[in-house]
Amino acid sequence: MEVFIQSIEGGIYPMTIDSGTTISELKNKIKKDSRIASQGLLTFLDLDLTEEDGLTVEECVRLGNNTFQVTQFKGVGDEARGGAQVKKIRSEMDIKVILGDKRKFQCVKILPNKDMEFSPTKSLGVVYHQEGEENGKRTYSMEKFQMSGKGKVEVRRDEEDRADVYFIPDGDETEQKLVGKVKTYDELRNSQENRLMRILGSKAFGNMTRLAAVIRDFVFGV
């Protein structure tokens, strides 16, 4: 059977494989393909396949798509595999931060004036507005910041009572004031992602009627 691999750089390359090829075997085949310059996270329909090595490519293709994407490392915990070691934060104010990406994230409350640790990451979002209170249906507006290398993050209150974010590299007193990008994350989208991932990883994958209903809900929001 033929599938297509989209690289980080945007190129799309055909690849011929056996129908029983697993995701693990596909990853190894991609690593050996000289056409694909940059390695990263393998995804399908924007789903992280890191923990789905036993799934077959044919099972994925049954969903109606035969293109897999190689993307930058991302998501809760994934940053550690990408080499980032930022895992400590200290804030002068009571804030909430978002760890992960829009389909797989956690919201964490940071207590003021206290060092707090989390799983290694290379990005975090500082929430400035939350809409809704019901668990699973909240929407977060934030500034998302990217860090590089080992170190810690400090959040300081500026003269207008807003959050300034600094990255302090290990062994180096030279701090960096970070500039964030405005993002909005929706818990409803996050929970649907997790539901679909559970179905994809289930041994009961043969129940295609149930899976079709999940895909319909996921795509069309029914």
DOMIZA-954615 format. One record per residue (C-alpha): z, y negated, x negated; residue in one letter. Coordinates in steps of 0.25 Angstrom, whole numbers, padded with zeros to 4 digits. Last residue first. Example, Ala and Ser with C-alpha at 12.3 -4.5 7.8 and 13.67 -1.06 7.14 Angstrom:
<sites>
+-------+-------+-------+------+
!    pz !    py !    px ! kero !
+-------+-------+-------+------+
!  0029 !  0004 ! -0055 !    S !
!  0031 !  0018 ! -0049 !    A !
+-------+-------+-------+------+
</sites>
This chain:
<sites>
+-------+-------+-------+------+
!    pz !    py !    px ! kero !
+-------+-------+-------+------+
!  0066 ! -0068 !  0088 !    V !
!  0066 ! -0076 !  0075 !    G !
!  0052 ! -0073 !  0073 !    F !
!  0052 ! -0067 !  0059 !    V !
!  0066 ! -0061 !  0058 !    F !
!  0066 ! -0057 !  0073 !    D !
!  0053 ! -0050 !  0072 !    R !
!  0056 ! -0043 !  0059 !    I !
!  0069 ! -0038 !  0065 !    V !
!  0061 ! -0033 !  0077 !    A !
!  0051 ! -0026 !  0068 !    A !
!  0063 ! -0019 !  0061 !    L !
!  0068 ! -0013 !  0074 !    R !
!  0055 ! -0008 !  0077 !    T !
!  0052 ! -0003 !  0063 !    M !
!  0064 !  0006 !  0063 !    N !
!  0060 !  0013 !  0050 !    G !
!  0069 !  0003 !  0042 !    F !
!  0081 !  0012 !  0045 !    A !
!  0084 !  0013 !  0030 !    K !
!  0088 ! -0002 !  0031 !    S !
!  0084 ! -0012 !  0020 !    G !
!  0074 ! -0019 !  0029 !    L !
!  0083 ! -0019 !  0041 !    I !
!  0094 ! -0025 !  0033 !    R !
!  0085 ! -0036 !  0027 !    M !
!  0080 ! -0040 !  0041 !    L !
!  0094 ! -0042 !  0045 !    R !
!  0097 ! -0050 !  0033 !    N !
!  0085 ! -0059 !  0035 !    E !
!  0089 ! -0061 !  0049 !    Q !
!  0103 ! -0066 !  0045 !    S !
!  0097 ! -0076 !  0035 !    N !
!  0087 ! -0082 !  0045 !    R !
!  0099 ! -0084 !  0055 !    L !
!  0107 ! -0090 !  0043 !    E !
!  0098 ! -0101 !  0042 !    D !
!  0096 ! -0108 !  0028 !    Y !
!  0091 ! -0122 !  0026 !    T !
!  0088 ! -0128 !  0013 !    K !
!  0088 ! -0142 !  0006 !    V !
!  0085 ! -0140 ! -0009 !    K !
!  0096 ! -0143 ! -0019 !    G !
!  0097 ! -0152 ! -0032 !    V !
!  0107 ! -0147 ! -0042 !    L !
!  0115 ! -0155 ! -0051 !    K !
!  0116 ! -0148 ! -0065 !    Q !
!  0128 ! -0147 ! -0073 !    E !
!  0128 ! -0147 ! -0088 !    T !
!  0142 ! -0140 ! -0092 !    E !
!  0134 ! -0128 ! -0097 !    D !
!  0141 ! -0115 ! -0099 !    G !
!  0137 ! -0110 ! -0085 !    D !
!  0127 ! -0119 ! -0078 !    P !
!  0133 ! -0130 ! -0068 !    I !
!  0125 ! -0132 ! -0056 !    F !
!  0128 ! -0144 ! -0048 !    Y !
!  0127 ! -0146 ! -0032 !    V !
!  0130 ! -0160 ! -0026 !    D !
!  0136 ! -0159 ! -0012 !    A !
!  0137 ! -0171 ! -0003 !    R !
!  0149 ! -0180 ! -0001 !    D !
!  0141 ! -0193 ! -0003 !    E !
!  0147 ! -0195 ! -0017 !    E !
!  0144 ! -0181 ! -0021 !    D !
!  0152 ! -0168 ! -0019 !    R !
!  0150 ! -0157 ! -0029 !    R !
!  0145 ! -0143 ! -0028 !    V !
!  0146 ! -0135 ! -0041 !    E !
!  0137 ! -0123 ! -0045 !    V !
!  0140 ! -0113 ! -0056 !    K !
!  0132 ! -0108 ! -0068 !    G !
!  0122 ! -0098 ! -0073 !    K !
!  0107 ! -0101 ! -0072 !    G !
!  0099 ! -0109 ! -0062 !    S !
!  0103 ! -0115 ! -0049 !    M !
!  0096 ! -0118 ! -0036 !    Q !
!  0102 ! -0127 ! -0025 !    F !
!  0100 ! -0126 ! -0010 !    K !
!  0104 ! -0138 ! -0002 !    E !
!  0108 ! -0133 !  0012 !    M !
!  0106 ! -0133 !  0027 !    S !
!  0112 ! -0120 !  0033 !    Y !
!  0109 ! -0114 !  0046 !    T !
!  0119 ! -0105 !  0053 !    R !
!  0115 ! -0094 !  0063 !    K !
!  0121 ! -0081 !  0056 !    G !
!  0135 ! -0086 !  0059 !    N !
!  0136 ! -0096 !  0070 !    E !
!  0140 ! -0110 !  0064 !    E !
!  0127 ! -0118 !  0065 !    G !
!  0120 ! -0128 !  0056 !    E !
!  0126 ! -0129 !  0042 !    Q !
!  0123 ! -0142 !  0034 !    H !
!  0125 ! -0145 !  0019 !    Y !
!  0125 ! -0131 !  0013 !    V !
!  0124 ! -0130 ! -0002 !    V !
!  0113 ! -0120 ! -0005 !    G !
!  0114 ! -0110 ! -0017 !    L !
!  0105 ! -0105 ! -0028 !    S !
!  0105 ! -0097 ! -0041 !    K !
!  0115 ! -0087 ! -0036 !    T !
!  0126 ! -0077 ! -0042 !    P !
!  0135 ! -0072 ! -0031 !    S !
!  0146 ! -0082 ! -0027 !    F !
!  0158 ! -0089 ! -0034 !    E !
!  0166 ! -0101 ! -0029 !    M !
!  0173 ! -0111 ! -0038 !    D !
!  0182 ! -0119 ! -0029 !    K !
!  0182 ! -0134 ! -0027 !    N !
!  0177 ! -0133 ! -0012 !    P !
!  0175 ! -0120 ! -0005 !    L !
!  0161 ! -0115 ! -0005 !    I !
!  0156 ! -0108 !  0008 !    K !
!  0145 ! -0098 !  0007 !    V !
!  0133 ! -0096 !  0015 !    C !
!  0125 ! -0084 !  0011 !    Q !
!  0110 ! -0082 !  0011 !    F !
!  0099 ! -0072 !  0013 !    K !
!  0086 ! -0078 !  0020 !    R !
!  0088 ! -0092 !  0016 !    K !
!  0092 ! -0089 !  0002 !    D !
!  0105 ! -0086 ! -0005 !    G !
!  0118 ! -0093 ! -0006 !    L !
!  0121 ! -0105 !  0003 !    I !
!  0133 ! -0114 !  0000 !    V !
!  0143 ! -0120 !  0009 !    K !
!  0152 ! -0131 !  0005 !    I !
!  0166 ! -0136 !  0004 !    D !
!  0166 ! -0147 ! -0007 !    M !
!  0168 ! -0149 ! -0022 !    E !
!  0160 ! -0136 ! -0024 !    S !
!  0161 ! -0125 ! -0034 !    R !
!  0151 ! -0114 ! -0036 !    I !
!  0150 ! -0101 ! -0044 !    K !
!  0139 ! -0090 ! -0044 !    K !
!  0127 ! -0096 ! -0052 !    V !
!  0122 ! -0084 ! -0060 !    Q !
!  0107 ! -0085 ! -0058 !    A !
!  0098 ! -0074 ! -0064 !    G !
!  0089 ! -0070 ! -0053 !    G !
!  0097 ! -0057 ! -0050 !    R !
!  0109 ! -0066 ! -0047 !    A !
!  0100 ! -0075 ! -0038 !    E !
!  0098 ! -0063 ! -0028 !    D !
!  0113 ! -0063 ! -0024 !    G !
!  0110 ! -0071 ! -0011 !    V !
!  0095 ! -0074 ! -0011 !    G !
!  0085 ! -0077 ! -0021 !    K !
!  0077 ! -0072 ! -0033 !    F !
!  0063 ! -0078 ! -0033 !    Q !
!  0052 ! -0071 ! -0025 !    T !
!  0043 ! -0059 ! -0026 !    V !
!  0037 ! -0057 ! -0012 !    Q !
!  0032 ! -0045 ! -0005 !    F !
!  0020 ! -0045 !  0004 !    T !
!  0016 ! -0033 !  0013 !    N !
!  0021 ! -0039 !  0026 !    N !
!  0021 ! -0032 !  0040 !    G !
!  0035 ! -0027 !  0040 !    L !
!  0030 ! -0013 !  0037 !    R !
!  0027 ! -0019 !  0023 !    V !
!  0042 ! -0018 !  0020 !    C !
!  0043 ! -0004 !  0023 !    E !
!  0031 ! -0001 !  0015 !    E !
!  0037 ! -0008 !  0003 !    V !
!  0049 !  0002 !  0003 !    T !
!  0063 ! -0002 !  0004 !    L !
!  0072 !  0004 ! -0007 !    G !
!  0072 ! -0008 ! -0015 !    D !
!  0078 ! -0017 ! -0004 !    E !
!  0089 ! -0024 ! -0010 !    E !
!  0081 ! -0035 ! -0017 !    T !
!  0070 ! -0035 ! -0006 !    L !
!  0074 ! -0050 ! -0002 !    D !
!  0067 ! -0053 !  0011 !    L !
!  0056 ! -0064 !  0012 !    D !
!  0047 ! -0055 !  0019 !    L !
!  0048 ! -0046 !  0007 !    F !
!  0055 ! -0050 ! -0006 !    T !
!  0056 ! -0046 ! -0020 !    L !
!  0064 ! -0055 ! -0029 !    L !
!  0059 ! -0060 ! -0042 !    G !
!  0049 ! -0057 ! -0053 !    Q !
!  0039 ! -0067 ! -0058 !    S !
!  0025 ! -0064 ! -0063 !    A !
!  0019 ! -0055 ! -0053 !    I !
!  0006 ! -0051 ! -0058 !    R !
!  0011 ! -0042 ! -0069 !    S !
!  0017 ! -0032 ! -0058 !    D !
!  0028 ! -0024 ! -0065 !    K !
!  0039 ! -0031 ! -0057 !    K !
!  0031 ! -0030 ! -0044 !    I !
!  0031 ! -0015 ! -0046 !    K !
!  0046 ! -0014 ! -0048 !    N !
!  0048 ! -0022 ! -0036 !    K !
!  0039 ! -0013 ! -0028 !    L !
!  0047 ! -0001 ! -0033 !    E !
!  0060 ! -0007 ! -0028 !    S !
!  0054 ! -0011 ! -0015 !    I !
!  0050 !  0003 ! -0013 !    T !
!  0036 !  0009 ! -0013 !    T !
!  0033 !  0019 ! -0003 !    G !
!  0020 !  0013 !  0002 !    S !
!  0014 !  0014 ! -0013 !    D !
!  0011 !  0001 ! -0019 !    I !
! -0001 ! -0008 ! -0021 !    T !
!  0002 ! -0023 ! -0025 !    M !
! -0005 ! -0035 ! -0021 !    P !
! -0001 ! -0048 ! -0027 !    Y !
!  0003 ! -0062 ! -0021 !    I !
!  0005 ! -0074 ! -0030 !    G !
!  0016 ! -0084 ! -0026 !    G !
!  0023 ! -0086 ! -0039 !    E !
!  0035 ! -0078 ! -0035 !    I !
!  0025 ! -0066 ! -0032 !    S !
!  0020 ! -0061 ! -0019 !    Q !
!  0018 ! -0046 ! -0019 !    I !
!  0008 ! -0040 ! -0010 !    F !
!  0008 ! -0025 ! -0004 !    V !
! -0002 ! -0014 ! -0004 !    E !
!  0000 !  0000 !  0000 !    M !
+-------+-------+-------+------+
</sites>
